[in-house]
């Protein structure tokens, strides 16, 4: 009886709709990760630019 219940429970968690929803969420997470990396790169670039400007403008 317990074995049957375990198999039934596994089937509950493998609905195609749930799988496609999970796949969609994974894609969104990957897109957000790419966006965050791009933001971090831009942030680093702007920090370097600010540092260069400060070297030119601020007295040493």
C-alpha positions in Angstrom: 0.0 0.0 0.0 2.8 2.4 0.9 4.6 1.6 -2.3 1.5 2.4 -4.4 1.1 5.7 -2.6 4.7 6.7 -3.4 4.2 6.0 -7.1 0.9 8.0 -7.0 2.7 10.9 -5.3 5.5 10.9 -7.9 2.8 11.2 -10.7 1.3 14.2 -8.9 4.5 16.1 -9.3 5.1 15.4 -13.0 2.2 17.1 -14.7 3.2 18.5 -18.1 1.7 21.9 -17.3 3.9 22.1 -14.2 6.9 21.0 -16.2 6.4 23.7 -18.8 5.8 26.3 -16.0 9.1 25.2 -14.4 10.8 25.5 -17.7 9.4 29.0 -18.2 10.6 30.0 -14.8 14.1 28.6 -15.5 14.2 30.6 -18.7 13.2 33.7 -16.8 15.9 33.1 -14.2 18.5 32.7 -16.9 17.4 35.9 -18.6 17.6 37.7 -15.2 21.1 36.3 -14.6 22.2 37.6 -18.1 20.6 41.0 -17.3 22.4 41.1 -13.9 25.7 40.3 -15.5 25.2 43.1 -18.0 24.3 45.5 -15.3 27.4 44.5 -13.3 29.6 45.0 -16.3 28.1 48.4 -17.0 28.5 49.3 -13.3 32.2 48.3 -13.4 32.7 50.3 -16.6 31.1 53.4 -15.0 33.2 53.1 -11.9 36.3 53.0 -14.0 35.1 56.0 -16.0 34.4 57.9 -12.7 37.8 57.0 -11.4 39.4 58.3 -14.6 37.4 61.6 -14.4 38.3 62.0 -10.7 42.0 61.6 -11.5 41.8 64.4 -14.1 39.6 66.8 -12.1 40.5 66.4 -8.5 43.8 67.8 -7.1 46.3 65.2 -6.0 
